[in-house]
């Protein structure tokens, strides 16, 4: 690939931030010497990584400061994306791609006899997310900057991210994710902009000098929120936005008087308890203490973020009453929904605005993205716990609810059951605060993340809100950034595509359609296959290093990587493997195509069934991989600690993408988009964004199976009996019986009994009902794969027609329809010009 020219640096800073090879090399050596305090002969790989990271960061800073200066001067409406997760992936490779420095950096390192890929692999991936939600947030930040839209990402700087997963005897074991152990060159702390966050305590009414009634919150404790900033550059533009993550600190970290009394632990007690707030991503909330910590985390980061926005707003010379004209705040799921009550508190209690005026500002400021169709995934907090931690917010929520329900009574006269369903307080049994309801009531816009998901929100999960406010609802189908998930992760395919159609597709993904003009070119198809084969060889080498399992790169790579959950149905894929195994052992597998089944994903620490599913995958793999009769006909590999870095190797190598969740359960999915963009074909249900993916790539280039969401509803309504499927399908019967016998559990018939009992007695996600359709569809996959030329054409078409699934398109839709923001191009400023903007 001939890389686009790097962005120009301004003349005044050429010596310090030059984009030339000589300039980057000088900066690299300077940082190795002056920042890392090493010289090349004693430096290690991580030292070289840090030196390169600092040199590249320097080249982001001028754009970052230019962006900030011009935003402060022009005060455009700014997007604030509130998310409990930002799964950014490694920063250095993304910065190099977006700044146009990748080839230059490669040349500089080669000149010094250093391996470019090896140096990049030194970066500790910041695991500040659990899966799709955090990865989507990262894609959106990339697209916001590339689309030149002023934006902040706001979240939590977890000291320890999502756990590091190891597999021991087939079981998931969670280890501490020490992503900060060697420091973080991308982070710039801003202690001067710290804010205080209150927790617990009580409220007191008081009257001001004019006799007006107000409320004062007297907290039990106060913690300090310290912002830590990360530059987020757009692709080949000057715009560089900010990801601002908050770290908790004690307001008084050390009690000297307590220390002098000999209580050395007590002297730092406040520091320890305060810093626990941002210690770990998603503490296990099975205990009361875990629930408290999670609610405190959510409130902490939204309070910090809103206080920061108000600080910026006032510093720009704007009136408090104009806040909603200057900030559009997006709630990424319900985790930040408490922001609605917090903004009301800040406006009413701190800035003394009348209720009606404050409520108007609040509802015009917020919009809410729902990411789930699972009722149990909608957050709700026990009233007693909520009151203990956020007493003032509960009072505000009561007031919001009372006013809201008065409107509902007028709109739905006499419909008391609807009032109970819509209330922000769940009164059935133990009383709860419903966070999704708060998000709906306090936002001017509510969107789903795929067409089916948005329709199901309106017809099912949020039906009452839709019937009350249909104008609030819309759909914005998710997307992924082609910079990370194609240009960066698949350089071979990027080079091939760019030679064929130019490089404009990197910021205009629908241009990939021009690849269809090369479908009938045998040389192009041969090159396409060569790229995929080389990517498969890379992944095979990674699998051998990480798991010890040797796989054949010439077998079909059948991949299922995502969070482990029953509704995602990883165990359905395992039933297919067991079925194939039985067919091979009995000699009934005609025209079998050798396959390598690759799994990856993490189970939540407290989700015991999901952990058993991992054990199920690895146990079947242990038997299959060691059966001499099978050899390379089947291989099963579970790659531990699936993350962004591994995804960058896995998506380009995949040939079959498994998207097999039960229809009506997956909100969107974004892995399906990454696979298709990299030329994998999809086997999937009519669920989430699969539907739109199938529409785009063509039904003939998508392997569809399973019941639709409406059929699922009818089956359940009629009284689903999974045992009927077990008794009527001989292969399914034999498959489940073999598992039950202990064959895959070293003779222990009890190990997988919980999984099997659940399938035969309840099967809430209809594995047995979809089994036969899935098996038959997999047979179609085998037949299609054996026609190499036809499969190659289908692969090219999947890439060519994936243009809709760019996060650039998603961001444009949010910007135009929901946020009402426009691009604000940034001019690169030199030092003198930056100084002028401060005056």
Beta strands, then each sheet from edge to edge (+ up, - down):
strand 1: 78-82
strand 2: 151-156
strand 3: 164-168
strand 4: 171-175
strand 5: 188-199
strand 6: 202-207
strand 7: 213-218
strand 8: 221-233
strand 9: 240-250
strand 10: 327-332
strand 11: 366-369
strand 12: 380-382
strand 13: 425-426
strand 14: 432-434
strand 15: 446-448
strand 16: 473-475
strand 17: 556-561
strand 18: 595-600
strand 19: 634-639
strand 20: 656-659
strand 21: 681-684
strand 22: 702-704
sheet 1: 5+ 8- 9+ 2+ 1+ 10+ 11+ 15+ 16+
sheet 2: 3+ 4-
sheet 3: 6+ 7-
sheet 4: 12+ 14- 13+
sheet 5: 19+ 18+ 17+ 20+ 21+ 22+
end
